[in-house]
Amino acid sequence: MFIRVGDKQFKFWNLRRTGLPNIDIARNFNISRQAVSRALLTMNEHIEKTLLEMARANQIEVKRINTGRGILFGHSIPFNAPAIVFISSKHGVQVWYEHEGDCDACSRYTQCIELLWDFADEMKFRLEKTDDPTKLADELFEKLRELV
């Protein structure tokens, strides 16, 4: 199951995730508050299904889920490591496994840093400046745990 981040329902959900009340979302789109509420209920179901499907596909045992924030915490059975599935408006559905990596030698270093900083911005988190993706991920996911 995929999340189409360009859909209007996703835009409503993303605005709600940032704390914008339904009435303000309705005003921004010139629709009724009830239409926003219905769209958000549908989107929350879609978000939950997507998070759970990604967890199942990656053999992640679910520990906690917050559909309003688009976050699932779990434990990877094959990697025996904590894992997080999250939905980013810029990067779509993502899975991250907590690990100690040799980030300087990794070919995905830039992508990891961008993903983490972008998601922190989406969640409106201030993080300590660092060029180590592992440290950045630890700080980001600790803040996310406080929300779930």
Rosetta silent file (secondary structure, phi, psi, omega in degrees, C-alpha in Angstrom):
SEQUENCE: MFIRVGDKQFKFWNLRRTGLPNIDIARNFNISRQAVSRALLTMNEHIEKTLLEMARANQIEVKRINTGRGILFGHSIPFNAPAIVFISSKHGVQVWYEHEGDCDACSRYTQCIELLWDFADEMKFRLEKTDDPTKLADELFEKLRELV
SCORE:     score description
SCORE:     0.000 S_00000001
   1 L     0.000  134.743 -178.114    0.000    0.000    0.000 S_00000001
   2 L  -113.399  154.783  174.466    1.363    3.386   -0.942 S_00000001
   3 L  -104.348  120.956  176.826    0.760    6.867    0.375 S_00000001
   4 L   -91.194  101.847 -172.770    0.208    9.410   -2.353 S_00000001
   5 L   -69.360  -12.667  178.366    1.670   12.506   -0.734 S_00000001
   6 L   -88.376  -10.749 -179.487    0.146   14.773   -3.396 S_00000001
   7 L   -66.916  148.572 -179.648   -3.455   13.778   -2.578 S_00000001
   8 H   -61.651  -39.971  178.888   -5.634   16.345   -0.863 S_00000001
   9 H   -60.189  -40.168  178.289   -6.454   13.919    1.959 S_00000001
  10 H   -66.015  -39.402  177.904   -2.747   13.493    2.676 S_00000001
  11 H   -59.844  -42.938  176.819   -2.307   17.275    2.678 S_00000001
  12 H   -59.808  -48.252 -178.030   -5.089   17.545    5.272 S_00000001
  13 H   -60.060  -43.938 -178.279   -3.489   14.797    7.365 S_00000001
  14 H   -64.825  -39.816  176.402   -0.060   16.396    7.148 S_00000001
  15 H   -64.268  -41.185  178.470   -1.435   19.783    8.235 S_00000001
  16 H   -64.968  -37.913  178.282   -3.236   18.120   11.121 S_00000001
  17 H   -60.329  -33.150  179.670   -0.007   16.327   12.081 S_00000001
  18 L   -82.169   -1.901  175.218    1.653   19.733   12.435 S_00000001
  19 L   103.768    1.698 -179.938   -1.122   20.823   14.814 S_00000001
  20 L   -72.202  126.918  179.505   -3.407   22.844   12.535 S_00000001
  21 L   -65.659  153.602 -179.440   -7.026   22.504   13.728 S_00000001
  22 H   -54.217  -40.011 -177.662   -9.627   21.017   11.369 S_00000001
  23 H   -62.888  -38.030  178.713  -11.465   24.324   11.107 S_00000001
  24 H   -71.206  -36.505  175.681   -8.325   26.069    9.841 S_00000001
  25 H   -62.648  -44.265  179.026   -7.665   23.284    7.331 S_00000001
  26 H   -59.467  -45.080  178.576  -11.252   23.677    6.117 S_00000001
  27 H   -62.225  -42.754 -179.399  -10.812   27.442    5.714 S_00000001
  28 H   -60.637  -32.759 -177.074   -7.530   26.988    3.822 S_00000001
  29 H  -105.174    2.931  178.381   -9.230   24.678    1.313 S_00000001
  30 L    56.529   47.319  177.018  -12.610   26.439    1.328 S_00000001
  31 L  -133.593  173.877 -178.393  -14.507   23.302    2.386 S_00000001
  32 L   -76.459  155.687  176.297  -16.562   22.292    5.418 S_00000001
  33 H   -63.500  -34.803  178.812  -15.020   21.165    8.680 S_00000001
  34 H   -64.369  -38.324  177.852  -17.072   17.979    8.356 S_00000001
  35 H   -64.236  -39.453  177.204  -15.467   17.235    4.976 S_00000001
  36 H   -64.958  -44.294 -179.885  -12.039   17.626    6.574 S_00000001
  37 H   -60.370  -44.267  178.671  -13.050   15.357    9.470 S_00000001
  38 H   -63.498  -43.758  179.899  -14.272   12.640    7.094 S_00000001
  39 H   -62.562  -39.167 -179.511  -11.116   12.908    4.988 S_00000001
  40 H   -69.002  -37.584  176.429   -8.933   12.652    8.102 S_00000001
  41 H   -62.102  -44.402  177.822  -10.773    9.558    9.343 S_00000001
  42 H   -62.804  -44.205 -177.869  -10.225    7.906    5.963 S_00000001
  43 H   -67.032  -38.796  178.131   -6.586    8.991    5.871 S_00000001
  44 H   -61.287  -39.963  176.701   -5.919    7.746    9.418 S_00000001
  45 H   -63.319  -43.528  179.979   -7.205    4.307    8.398 S_00000001
  46 H   -64.046  -42.199  178.699   -5.000    4.382    5.300 S_00000001
  47 H   -62.159  -46.867 -179.422   -1.961    5.485    7.347 S_00000001
  48 H   -60.937  -46.603  178.884   -2.518    2.714    9.891 S_00000001
  49 H   -59.794  -42.243 -178.853   -2.874    0.046    7.188 S_00000001
  50 H   -64.961  -46.883  178.909    0.252    1.290    5.444 S_00000001
  51 H   -60.085  -45.155 -179.118    2.349    1.325    8.619 S_00000001
  52 H   -67.321  -38.088  177.204    1.169   -2.164    9.574 S_00000001
  53 H   -65.268  -40.988  178.023    1.753   -3.546    6.070 S_00000001
  54 H   -65.442  -39.571  177.619    5.285   -2.148    6.007 S_00000001
  55 H   -62.698  -46.308 -179.778    5.961   -3.649    9.438 S_00000001
  56 H   -62.651  -45.004 -178.642    4.633   -7.025    8.310 S_00000001
  57 H   -63.180  -29.599 -178.719    6.588   -6.926    5.020 S_00000001
  58 L  -101.809   12.808  178.732    9.804   -6.155    6.914 S_00000001
  59 L    54.192   48.413  178.727    9.115   -8.677    9.695 S_00000001
  60 E  -105.671  122.476  176.219    8.839   -5.992   12.338 S_00000001
  61 E   -78.283  122.840 -174.713    6.942   -6.873   15.507 S_00000001
  62 E   -74.470  130.867  175.775    4.771   -3.847   16.367 S_00000001
  63 E  -107.698  -47.573 -179.028    5.309   -2.291   19.795 S_00000001
  64 E  -147.499  148.392  178.711    3.605    1.124   19.458 S_00000001
  65 E  -142.002  142.022  175.192    1.813    3.015   16.718 S_00000001
  66 E  -134.022  100.550 -176.944    0.584    6.596   16.338 S_00000001
  67 L   -70.604  -29.502  178.446   -1.431    7.072   13.149 S_00000001
  68 L   -63.694  -29.243  178.017   -1.897   10.792   13.796 S_00000001
  69 L  -101.699  -13.911 -179.922    1.859   11.235   13.559 S_00000001
  70 L    73.188   44.351 -174.472    2.472    8.435   11.056 S_00000001
  71 E  -133.118  135.874  173.892    4.913    6.546   13.285 S_00000001
  72 E  -131.360  127.157  173.816    5.264    2.870   14.198 S_00000001
  73 E  -104.992  139.837  179.295    7.842    1.539   16.632 S_00000001
  74 E  -159.361 -165.775 -179.667    8.719   -2.103   16.636 S_00000001
  75 E  -131.332  124.267  178.636   11.393   -4.748   16.728 S_00000001
  76 E   -74.243  121.338  178.585   12.920   -6.321   13.619 S_00000001
  77 L   -68.730  -50.503 -176.792   12.854  -10.087   13.965 S_00000001
  78 L   -67.228  -32.871 -177.914   15.538  -10.843   11.313 S_00000001
  79 L   -96.248   -6.967 -177.372   17.917   -8.084   12.443 S_00000001
  80 L    48.232   52.848 -176.575   17.120   -8.354   16.160 S_00000001
  81 E  -145.472  149.579  172.720   17.065   -4.563   16.357 S_00000001
  82 E   -60.216  145.642 -178.598   14.628   -1.799   17.210 S_00000001
  83 E  -139.542  154.645  175.808   12.931   -0.436   14.093 S_00000001
  84 E  -134.097  135.609  172.558   10.737    2.485   13.166 S_00000001
  85 E  -111.906  129.668 -178.944    8.369    2.850   10.235 S_00000001
  86 E  -144.065  160.050 -178.130    7.382    6.424    9.499 S_00000001
  87 E  -112.835  122.428  179.403    5.666    8.511    6.873 S_00000001
  88 E  -110.893  135.991  178.330    7.437   11.529    5.480 S_00000001
  89 L   -69.049  -22.285  179.830    5.704   14.037    3.231 S_00000001
  90 L   -95.339  -33.812 -172.428    8.948   14.390    1.285 S_00000001
  91 L  -114.084    0.227  179.750   10.270   10.807    1.313 S_00000001
  92 E    73.991 -151.766 -178.304    7.112    8.686    1.621 S_00000001
  93 E   -81.053  130.891 -176.989    7.045    5.572    3.791 S_00000001
  94 E  -130.533  149.791  173.931   10.408    4.766    5.360 S_00000001
  95 E  -122.707  131.634  179.026   11.826    2.000    7.548 S_00000001
  96 E  -129.101  132.268  176.960   14.814    2.661    9.798 S_00000001
  97 E  -106.020  130.629  177.350   16.646    0.093   11.888 S_00000001
  98 L   -69.303  129.754 -176.506   18.553    1.296   14.914 S_00000001
  99 L  -162.682  162.575  171.628   22.185    0.376   14.417 S_00000001
 100 L  -102.103  106.598 -176.931   25.750    1.544   14.832 S_00000001
 101 L  -105.974  164.755  171.730   26.975    2.064   11.321 S_00000001
 102 L   -94.604   74.667 -169.890   30.237    3.099    9.730 S_00000001
 103 H   -61.478  -35.783 -179.050   28.507    6.098    8.203 S_00000001
 104 H   -62.099  -29.846 -177.850   31.640    7.735    6.800 S_00000001
 105 H   -94.520   -0.955 -173.832   32.294    4.689    4.621 S_00000001
 106 L   -88.344  138.082  179.899   28.671    4.219    3.557 S_00000001
 107 L   -72.845  -15.121 -179.467   27.509    5.113    0.038 S_00000001
 108 L   -99.691   13.341 -177.137   24.108    6.201    1.439 S_00000001
 109 H   -50.579  -52.896 -175.999   25.544    8.739    3.874 S_00000001
 110 H   -63.131  -43.327 -179.938   24.058   11.797    2.103 S_00000001
 111 H   -62.784  -39.649  179.863   20.635   10.203    1.635 S_00000001
 112 H   -65.321  -47.326  179.576   20.467    9.231    5.310 S_00000001
 113 H   -59.412  -46.375 -179.311   21.418   12.698    6.538 S_00000001
 114 H   -62.662  -44.777  178.900   18.883   14.352    4.212 S_00000001
 115 H   -57.974  -48.409 -176.718   16.115   11.946    5.219 S_00000001
 116 H   -66.025  -45.565  178.638   16.698   12.499    8.929 S_00000001
 117 H   -64.898  -42.460  179.393   16.970   16.301    8.718 S_00000001
 118 H   -61.776  -44.257 -179.003   13.931   16.516    6.434 S_00000001
 119 H   -67.849  -38.266  175.960   11.817   14.376    8.750 S_00000001
 120 H   -59.984  -41.344  177.408   12.944   16.365   11.803 S_00000001
 121 H   -62.838  -44.324  178.750   11.839   19.534    9.974 S_00000001
 122 H   -58.537  -39.118 -178.417    8.473   17.974    9.122 S_00000001
 123 L   -85.093   -1.904  179.627    7.956   17.087   12.770 S_00000001
 124 L    61.265   41.630  176.702    9.168   20.558   13.813 S_00000001
 125 L   -99.320  141.460  169.891   11.977   19.158   15.968 S_00000001
 126 L   -98.691  127.006 -179.309   15.170   21.004   16.739 S_00000001
 127 L  -119.155  155.678  175.425   18.110   18.665   16.759 S_00000001
 128 L   -64.870  133.369  178.697   21.729   19.031   17.767 S_00000001
 129 L   -66.036  127.144  177.218   23.880   19.753   14.711 S_00000001
 130 L  -156.727  154.307  175.984   25.902   16.696   13.785 S_00000001
 131 L  -107.238   16.988  179.109   27.233   15.042   10.660 S_00000001
 132 L  -106.479  107.069 -178.340   26.803   11.542   12.123 S_00000001
 133 H   -57.314  -33.841 -179.501   23.553    9.939   10.885 S_00000001
 134 H   -64.903  -45.987  178.148   23.555    7.389   13.717 S_00000001
 135 H   -65.301  -41.113  179.067   23.666   10.107   16.401 S_00000001
 136 H   -61.951  -45.313  179.074   21.120   12.185   14.491 S_00000001
 137 H   -63.040  -42.800  179.053   18.764    9.202   14.202 S_00000001
 138 H   -57.671  -45.880 -178.889   19.136    8.399   17.908 S_00000001
 139 H   -67.142  -45.518 -179.326   18.160   11.948   18.870 S_00000001
 140 H   -60.905  -48.311 -175.147   15.298   12.152   16.361 S_00000001
 141 H   -72.724  -25.698  173.562   13.790    8.805   17.308 S_00000001
 142 H   -66.137  -40.958  176.811   14.081    9.530   21.010 S_00000001
 143 H   -65.626  -37.611  178.179   11.959   12.655   20.446 S_00000001
 144 H   -66.259  -38.148  179.271    9.495   10.586   18.411 S_00000001
 145 H   -59.180  -33.684  179.520    9.219    8.010   21.213 S_00000001
 146 H   -66.424  -24.450  179.944    8.034   10.807   23.485 S_00000001
 147 H   -85.030  -24.251 -172.073    5.101   11.399   21.095 S_00000001
 148 L   -98.323    0.000    0.000    4.004    7.782   20.790 S_00000001
